[in-house]
Amino acid sequence: MSHFSKLRFPALRRSAGPMRTATVTALRPKLAMTPLSSLSIRALAPSNPAAFLGSANHHLGPRMYSSEATHDSLQAQAQKLVDAGAAALQSGDLDAALAKFEQSVAIYPSTTGHFNAGVCHYQKGQFPAAVEAWRHALRIEPNDADAHLNLASAYYMHLKDTDRALEHLARASELKPQDGEIFYNYGCILEAAGNIEEAIDRYRRAVELGVERAQVNLRNATARLMQGQAS
């Protein structure tokens, strides 16, 4: 049976246990100072310099501010709370980290704050709350591939909702069509769901993108399909 190879938790990327390995994309520590219409957020892994570093533009939530000075002040306060939450998470204090991230989004709604709050909930085993936090992040920035990946992980591994996991993997693969790990994960879940032909297509794409272990999955899934056709 195939395994779900990589789970991406957008705030500190670090390896974890099976299903094969899980990467926690963690700390998104920066809320860059930008115009009122948007804010730029970077994913950063302080403990792993080789980890993924990505950026995206994120629209602000529904709050309106009376002046740019007020906006900058609120953003600065939120940034300090994100920094404090990042430090607490690095030291292993999940409760303190979560409190800081939740205070941050109360002051200044951002993808970063909700995203990192989701990471804390996930690490505490609070999977429905993690899902809700990542869904909030997607309401602000629907094209956040890491949030889609985290939701796929939570839905598949903990909430046993394969259909929703596949929906989020489909979206993540559209947003990051050159990421072989996404296609590998996508193939694993499709195969587990019995969608062998679709799984083969995703494994083939993963191989094309350089995921060597997908070759084994591709061979096994192809043999499984042929066996089913012969019987």
C-alpha positions in Angstrom: 0.0 0.0 0.0 1.3 3.5 -0.8 2.2 6.0 1.8 1.6 9.7 2.0 5.1 11.0 1.7 5.3 14.6 2.7 3.1 16.8 4.7 3.7 20.4 4.6 3.1 22.5 7.6 3.6 26.1 6.7 5.5 27.6 9.5 8.7 25.7 10.5 9.7 23.1 8.1 11.2 20.2 9.9 11.0 16.5 9.4 8.6 14.4 11.4 7.4 10.8 11.4 5.5 8.7 8.9 3.5 8.5 6.7 6.8 8.5 5.4 8.1 11.8 6.4 6.3 15.0 7.2 7.7 18.4 6.6 6.3 21.0 8.8 6.3 24.3 6.9 6.5 26.5 9.7 7.1 29.9 10.8 6.1 32.6 8.5 7.7 35.2 10.6 7.5 38.3 8.4 4.6 40.7 7.8 6.4 43.1 5.4 5.3 46.7 5.4 3.4 47.4 2.2 0.4 49.5 1.0 -3.0 49.1 2.5 -4.2 46.8 -0.3 -1.9 44.0 0.4 0.8 42.5 2.6 3.7 40.3 1.7 4.4 37.2 3.7 7.4 34.9 3.5 7.7 31.3 4.7 10.9 30.8 6.6 12.5 27.9 8.3 15.1 29.2 10.8 16.1 25.7 11.9 16.7 24.4 8.4 18.5 26.8 5.9 17.8 24.4 3.0 14.1 24.4 3.6 11.6 26.0 1.2 11.4 29.7 1.1 8.4 31.1 -0.6 6.5 34.3 -0.9 3.0 35.4 -2.0 0.9 38.5 -1.9 -1.9 38.3 0.6 -5.0 40.5 0.6 -6.0 42.1 3.8 -9.1 41.0 5.7 -12.3 43.1 5.9 -11.1 45.6 8.4 -10.7 49.2 7.2 -8.2 51.6 8.7 -8.6 55.4 9.0 -5.0 56.2 8.0 -1.9 54.6 6.7 -0.2 55.5 10.1 -2.9 53.5 11.9 -2.4 50.6 9.4 1.3 50.6 9.9 0.9 50.7 13.7 -1.4 47.8 13.7 0.8 45.8 11.4 3.8 46.5 13.5 2.0 45.3 16.6 0.9 42.2 14.8 4.4 41.6 13.6 5.8 41.7 17.1 3.2 39.1 18.2 4.1 36.9 15.2 7.8 37.2 16.2 7.0 36.4 19.8 4.9 33.4 18.7 7.7 32.2 16.4 10.2 32.3 19.3 7.8 30.5 21.6 7.2 27.8 19.0 10.9 27.4 18.5 11.3 26.8 22.2 8.5 24.3 22.2 5.9 26.3 24.1 2.9 25.7 21.9 0.4 27.3 24.2 2.3 30.6 24.3 2.9 30.5 20.6 -0.7 29.9 19.8 -1.8 32.7 22.1 0.5 35.1 20.3 -0.6 34.1 16.9 -4.3 34.5 17.9 -3.6 37.9 19.4 -1.9 38.9 16.1 -4.9 38.0 13.9 -7.2 39.8 16.3 -5.2 43.0 15.8 -4.4 42.6 12.1 -5.9 39.6 10.2 -3.2 38.0 8.1 -2.5 34.7 6.3 0.7 34.4 8.4 -1.1 34.6 11.7 -3.8 32.2 10.8 -1.4 29.9 9.1 1.0 29.7 12.1 -2.0 29.3 14.5 -3.0 26.3 12.4 0.5 24.8 12.8 0.2 25.1 16.6 -3.2 23.5 16.7 -2.0 20.7 14.5 1.1 20.0 16.7 -1.3 20.0 19.8 -3.4 17.4 18.1 -6.3 19.8 17.6 -7.0 18.9 14.0 -10.4 20.5 13.5 -9.1 23.8 14.9 -6.0 23.5 12.7 -8.3 23.1 9.7 -10.4 26.1 10.7 -7.2 28.3 11.0 -5.9 27.2 7.6 -9.4 27.8 6.1 -9.2 31.4 7.5 -5.8 31.8 5.9 -7.3 30.7 2.5 -10.1 33.2 2.9 -7.4 35.9 2.9 -5.3 34.3 0.3 -7.0 31.5 -1.7 -3.9 30.8 -3.7 -1.7 29.8 -0.7 -0.4 26.4 -1.8 1.0 25.5 1.6 -2.3 26.1 3.3 -3.9 23.8 0.7 -1.2 21.1 1.4 -1.7 21.4 5.2 -5.4 21.0 4.8 -4.9 17.9 2.6 -2.7 16.5 5.3 -5.2 17.1 8.1 -8.2 15.9 6.1 -6.5 12.7 5.0 -4.4 11.6 8.0 -6.6 12.7 10.9 -10.1 13.6 9.8 -10.4 10.7 7.3 -12.0 12.9 4.6 -10.3 11.7 1.5 -12.5 13.7 -0.9 -11.5 17.0 0.7 -7.9 16.0 0.9 -8.0 15.3 -2.9 -9.7 18.7 -3.5 -6.9 20.5 -1.7 -4.2 18.5 -3.4 -5.7 19.2 -6.8 -5.6 22.9 -6.0 -2.0 22.8 -4.7 -0.9 21.0 -7.8 -2.4 23.7 -9.9 -0.6 26.4 -7.9 2.7 24.6 -7.9 2.8 22.5 -11.1 6.6 22.0 -10.8 6.5 20.5 -7.3 7.0 16.8 -7.6 6.2 16.0 -4.0 2.7 17.4 -4.4 2.1 15.0 -7.3 3.6 12.1 -5.4 1.3 12.7 -2.5 -1.6 13.2 -4.8 -0.9 9.9 -6.5 -0.6 8.1 -3.1 -4.1 9.2 -2.0 -5.6 8.6 -5.4 -4.3 5.0 -5.3 -5.5 4.5 -1.7 -8.9 5.6 -2.9 -8.9 3.1 -5.7 -8.4 5.6 -8.5 -5.5 3.7 -10.1 -5.4 5.3 -13.5 -5.4 8.8 -12.0 -2.7 7.8 -9.5 -0.5 6.5 -12.3 -0.8 9.8 -14.1 0.3 11.7 -10.9 3.1 9.3 -10.2 4.4 9.7 -13.8 4.4 13.5 -13.3 6.2 13.1 -10.0 8.9 11.0 -11.8 9.2 13.7 -14.5 9.8 16.3 -11.8 12.6 14.2 -10.2 10.9 12.3 -7.3 12.8 9.1 -7.7 10.8 7.0 -5.2 7.7 7.7 -7.3 9.1 5.2 -9.8 8.4 2.3 -7.4 4.8 3.6 -6.9 4.4 4.0 -10.7 5.5 0.4 -11.4 3.4 -1.0 -8.6 0.3 0.9 -9.6 0.7 0.0 -13.2 1.0 -3.7 -12.3 -2.0 -3.4 -10.1 -4.0 -1.8 -13.0 -2.9 -4.6 -15.4 -3.8 -7.3 -12.9 -7.2 -5.8 -12.4 -7.8 -5.6 -16.2 -6.8 -9.2 -16.6 -9.1 -10.6 -13.9 
